[in-house]
Amino acid sequence: MTGPATAGATVGVEEEFHLVDPDTLALTPSATVVRAALAGEAGEHVHPEIVTTQLETSTGICGGLGELRDALAATRAEAAAAAARDGLVILPASTHPFGTWREQRITGAPRYEAMVERWGGLADRQDICGCHVHVGVPDVGTAVAVMDRARPYLPVLLAMTGSSPFHDGADTGYESWRTVWWSHWPNAGPPEPMGSEQRFREVLDGLVRSGVAEDGRHLYWDVRPSARWPTLEFRLADVCTDLDAAVLHAALVRSLVRVLAGRAERAEPVPEVRPELLRAARWRAAHDGLCGELFDPLRGEAAPARDAVEALVAELADDLRAHGEEDDVAALLDRLWAHGTSAARQRATWAATRDRRAVAAQVVRDGAAGIG
């Protein structure tokens, strides 16, 4: 990969999926699928994950939103085809409606075995999937400048993606239980402002020396400079069951990067956000999603989720218009308001059926609709 000339010129998305039996909808480990993924034989864009009940996909480098949507449909189709090698299907949500980590097996590869050795139960009980958006940046200094400025916007972006209301077979009361689970990790959550590339590298070096991380790949912050690519990686989102919701999330993230990179170039100050209030805003977004109020960590006030989302889109409107994306984002947002988050739809199915297998079946169907 080569770096783009300007921040936000490119975008790519990584998604993780659960593997389930098409009849029982239960989490199902698959040595066959994982071996193929480890050997690079499961598809160009399909990769193994830490457990054998999951797969990861990654798009190539994309420019326009139409290209990104096509790429996501293609990578999801590749993952579905890989799962079908062992008679399985993919479930695109961050948690399984009734599965448990006890049904998982650690993928037999040195990288994953080392992760379990380092983190113990945090790693081998990790039964969540995520969606990561990579936005091209020209250098690490730009990535850090944008990362510092992105922190107050992360809760609203999170609230639009919730797909993990159930965990270990129980309704957690959250739209994104995945976010709560990540809070256990010492190398996760929203990072504090760095101020410079040098300071970022000093912090990373300290984390490596502490033993909590081997290198930059083990920064599980909500947003981080990628250790592999010339990108700023946003890792806060749940897996979007609906493909269009994933495109919307990526579109807003990329627009935010372009806007904040411009502010950094103009030397506009980094917003001062108390870490306690940012954690509270993150918690509120994980709990309520779009079904209640969201907390603004800058103003210190709560507002209806729709108002908070519309305020974010209004702040990005000039940029979206300049890049010909305003109408696409408006249409995608209308769809999100009409359909709700995956978490809300899962809870509605549960309320109507009291059958978590029906919930899992609905997630599988909704996800397949985007690649059919």
Secondary structure, DSSP 8 states (H G I E B T S, - for coil): ----SSTTS-EEEEEEEEEE-TTT--B---HHHHHHHHTT-S-TTEEE-SBTTEEEEE---B-SHHHHHHHHHHHHHHHHHHHHTTT-EEE-SSS-SS--GGG--B-SSHHHHHHHHHHTHHHHT----EEEEEEE-SSHHHHHHHHHHHGGGHHHHHHT---B-EETTEE-S-SBHHHHHHTTSTTEE------SHHHHHHHHHHHHHHTS-SSGGG-EESEEE-SSSSEEEEEEEE--SSHHHHHHHHHHHHHHHHHHHHHHHTT-------HHHHHHHHHHHHHHTTSSEEEETTTTEEEEHHHHHHHHHHHHHHHHHHTT-HHHHHHHHHHHHHH--HHHHHHHHHHHH--HHHHHHHHHHHHHHTT-
